[in-house]
Amino acid sequence: MPLNPNRSRHLLPGLVLLIAITAMGLHGPIAQLADYHHFADQRAWLSIPHAADVLSNIGFALVGVWGLFRLNHGRPANTPGRAGYQLFFASLVLTALGSGWYHLAPDNGRLVWDRLPIALACAGLLSAIWREHLAGQRWVTPVLALLSTCSVAWWRFTDLQGGGDLRPYLLLQLMPLVLIPLVQWQAGVPRAQRRVFLLAMVCYVMAKACELADHTIFDQLLCLSGHTLKHLLATMAAALVAHGACSYAHAPKSHDLGFRQAQKARLRPGAPAGPTGRRR
């Protein structure tokens, strides 16, 4: 029996996700670095401690507000990925608040409010792409939001037990980097839009690399630390996502499964007729 084309597109992303989950499970707990809170740039400005790491979060809030505005004024309300993008942009605003609060006095208690909105942003972006191109149901966004919350809660729970396991949280950050290019390629998304999203992924990977090289970069540049640069590159990645989500999606695309399913539902026998006599 031939595979349903709607289901066949789930096979490769589902296989990639299964492999990633299995690899994380086999790897064992991943602990947070012992000196994670010891950031390179300790300078204060205008009585703001760690000013560069605190103030560099402002960009997230600006992109989040800009993205929500563009989403509400440039993207039709009936597009399947709208809820996911709303969660993504709202989480950027929360990231600015949570990360800024954390960097004022870094510790594991405050780190929860830094990581939670980041996890929600990853969940929102992944659910938006999934619903747009894989005909995901409405429950995809809230379920991924719940799982992202659980990933941070699991880290905090295991941290309080003396270990700290980052596997679910890291998996949630990894999956958009792998699945978004794959799903967009499968769906035949226009190359210009795919390039924008791919550039966003590259910026985010560079941001994570700068985070790991925090002290080395600060020792070389003196005026800018790796963690501050991480915030700036991640902001650039978010801005590219906003551009890709809002500039190329003025209407549902015929290659999207969600759009085609809606069309079939309107044309099925028994559907109410519109004013012109056509089924709608």
HUUR-V941179 format. One record per backbone hydrogen bond with DSSP energy under -0.5 kcal/mol. NH is the residue of the N-H (numbers start at 1). CO is the residue of the C=O. E is the energy in kcal/mol with one decimal. If there is no record, write none. Layout:
nh=NH co=CO e=E
nh=NH co=CO e=E
This chain:
nh=7 co=4 e=-0.7
nh=8 co=4 e=-2.5
nh=9 co=5 e=-1.1
nh=10 co=7 e=-1.5
nh=11 co=7 e=-0.6
nh=11 co=8 e=-1.0
nh=12 co=8 e=-0.6
nh=13 co=9 e=-0.7
nh=14 co=10 e=-2.5
nh=15 co=11 e=-2.5
nh=16 co=12 e=-2.5
nh=17 co=13 e=-2.4
nh=18 co=14 e=-2.3
nh=19 co=15 e=-2.5
nh=20 co=16 e=-2.3
nh=21 co=17 e=-2.5
nh=22 co=18 e=-2.5
nh=23 co=19 e=-2.6
nh=24 co=20 e=-2.4
nh=25 co=21 e=-2.4
nh=26 co=22 e=-2.4
nh=27 co=23 e=-1.9
nh=28 co=24 e=-1.2
nh=31 co=29 e=-0.6
nh=36 co=33 e=-1.7
nh=38 co=35 e=-1.7
nh=39 co=37 e=-1.5
nh=42 co=40 e=-1.0
nh=45 co=48 e=-1.7
nh=48 co=45 e=-1.8
nh=49 co=47 e=-0.7
nh=50 co=42 e=-0.5
nh=51 co=43 e=-1.7
nh=51 co=48 e=-0.8
nh=54 co=50 e=-2.0
nh=55 co=51 e=-3.2
nh=56 co=52 e=-1.6
nh=57 co=54 e=-1.3
nh=58 co=55 e=-1.9
nh=60 co=57 e=-1.1
nh=61 co=57 e=-1.1
nh=62 co=58 e=-2.1
nh=63 co=59 e=-2.6
nh=64 co=60 e=-2.5
nh=65 co=61 e=-2.5
nh=66 co=62 e=-2.5
nh=67 co=63 e=-2.9
nh=68 co=64 e=-2.3
nh=69 co=65 e=-2.2
nh=70 co=66 e=-2.7
nh=71 co=67 e=-2.6
nh=72 co=68 e=-2.0
nh=73 co=69 e=-1.4
nh=74 co=70 e=-2.3
nh=75 co=71 e=-1.0
nh=79 co=76 e=-1.5
nh=82 co=79 e=-1.5
nh=85 co=81 e=-2.1
nh=86 co=82 e=-2.4
nh=87 co=83 e=-2.1
nh=88 co=84 e=-2.3
nh=89 co=85 e=-2.7
nh=90 co=86 e=-2.4
nh=91 co=87 e=-2.2
nh=92 co=88 e=-1.3
nh=93 co=89 e=-1.4
nh=94 co=90 e=-1.8
nh=95 co=91 e=-2.4
nh=96 co=92 e=-1.9
nh=97 co=93 e=-1.6
nh=98 co=94 e=-3.3
nh=99 co=95 e=-3.0
nh=100 co=96 e=-1.5
nh=101 co=97 e=-2.3
nh=102 co=98 e=-2.2
nh=103 co=99 e=-2.6
nh=104 co=100 e=-0.9
nh=105 co=101 e=-0.7
nh=105 co=102 e=-1.0
nh=111 co=107 e=-1.8
nh=112 co=108 e=-0.9
nh=112 co=109 e=-0.5
nh=113 co=110 e=-0.9
nh=114 co=110 e=-0.6
nh=114 co=111 e=-0.7
nh=115 co=111 e=-2.8
nh=116 co=112 e=-2.5
nh=118 co=114 e=-0.9
nh=119 co=115 e=-2.6
nh=120 co=116 e=-2.2
nh=121 co=117 e=-2.3
nh=122 co=118 e=-2.2
nh=123 co=119 e=-2.2
nh=124 co=120 e=-2.7
nh=125 co=121 e=-2.4
nh=126 co=122 e=-2.4
nh=127 co=123 e=-2.5
nh=128 co=124 e=-2.0
nh=129 co=125 e=-2.1
nh=130 co=126 e=-2.5
nh=131 co=127 e=-2.7
nh=132 co=128 e=-2.1
nh=133 co=129 e=-2.2
nh=134 co=130 e=-2.4
nh=135 co=131 e=-0.5
nh=136 co=130 e=-0.8
nh=140 co=137 e=-1.7
nh=141 co=138 e=-0.7
nh=142 co=138 e=-0.7
nh=143 co=139 e=-2.3
nh=144 co=140 e=-2.4
nh=145 co=141 e=-2.3
nh=146 co=142 e=-2.3
nh=147 co=143 e=-2.5
nh=148 co=144 e=-2.4
nh=149 co=145 e=-1.9
nh=150 co=146 e=-2.4
nh=151 co=147 e=-1.9
nh=152 co=148 e=-1.4
nh=153 co=149 e=-2.4
nh=154 co=150 e=-2.9
nh=155 co=151 e=-1.6
nh=156 co=152 e=-2.5
nh=157 co=153 e=-2.8
nh=158 co=154 e=-2.6
nh=159 co=155 e=-2.2
nh=160 co=156 e=-2.3
nh=161 co=157 e=-1.0
nh=162 co=159 e=-1.5
nh=163 co=158 e=-2.5
nh=164 co=158 e=-0.6
nh=166 co=30 e=-3.1
nh=166 co=164 e=-0.6
nh=170 co=166 e=-2.9
nh=171 co=167 e=-2.5
nh=172 co=168 e=-1.9
nh=173 co=169 e=-1.3
nh=174 co=170 e=-2.0
nh=175 co=171 e=-2.4
nh=176 co=172 e=-0.7
nh=177 co=173 e=-0.6
nh=177 co=174 e=-0.5
nh=178 co=174 e=-1.2
nh=179 co=175 e=-3.4
nh=180 co=176 e=-1.6
nh=182 co=178 e=-1.2
nh=183 co=179 e=-3.3
nh=184 co=180 e=-2.5
nh=185 co=181 e=-2.0
nh=186 co=182 e=-2.4
nh=187 co=183 e=-2.2
nh=188 co=184 e=-0.6
nh=188 co=185 e=-0.9
nh=189 co=184 e=-2.3
nh=194 co=190 e=-2.2
nh=195 co=191 e=-2.6
nh=196 co=192 e=-1.6
nh=197 co=193 e=-2.1
nh=198 co=194 e=-2.6
nh=199 co=195 e=-2.6
nh=200 co=196 e=-1.8
nh=201 co=197 e=-2.2
nh=202 co=198 e=-2.2
nh=203 co=199 e=-2.3
nh=204 co=200 e=-2.0
nh=205 co=201 e=-2.3
nh=206 co=202 e=-2.5
nh=207 co=203 e=-2.0
nh=208 co=204 e=-2.2
nh=209 co=205 e=-2.0
nh=210 co=206 e=-2.4
nh=211 co=207 e=-1.9
nh=212 co=208 e=-1.6
nh=213 co=209 e=-1.4
nh=214 co=211 e=-1.1
nh=217 co=213 e=-2.6
nh=218 co=214 e=-1.8
nh=219 co=215 e=-2.4
nh=220 co=216 e=-1.4
nh=221 co=217 e=-3.0
nh=222 co=218 e=-2.4
nh=223 co=221 e=-1.8
nh=226 co=214 e=-1.6
nh=229 co=225 e=-2.2
nh=230 co=226 e=-1.9
nh=231 co=227 e=-1.9
nh=232 co=228 e=-1.9
nh=233 co=229 e=-2.7
nh=234 co=230 e=-2.7
nh=235 co=231 e=-2.1
nh=236 co=232 e=-2.0
nh=237 co=233 e=-2.3
nh=238 co=234 e=-2.3
nh=239 co=235 e=-2.4
nh=240 co=236 e=-2.1
nh=241 co=237 e=-2.0
nh=242 co=238 e=-2.4
nh=243 co=239 e=-2.2
nh=244 co=240 e=-2.9
nh=245 co=241 e=-2.9
nh=246 co=242 e=-2.1
nh=247 co=243 e=-2.4
nh=248 co=244 e=-0.6
nh=256 co=253 e=-1.5
nh=258 co=132 e=-0.6
nh=260 co=256 e=-2.1
nh=261 co=257 e=-2.6
nh=262 co=258 e=-1.8
nh=263 co=259 e=-2.1
nh=264 co=260 e=-2.3
nh=265 co=261 e=-2.2
nh=266 co=262 e=-1.8
nh=267 co=263 e=-1.3
nh=268 co=264 e=-0.7
nh=268 co=265 e=-0.6
nh=271 co=268 e=-1.9
nh=274 co=278 e=-4.4
nh=277 co=274 e=-1.9
nh=280 co=272 e=-2.6
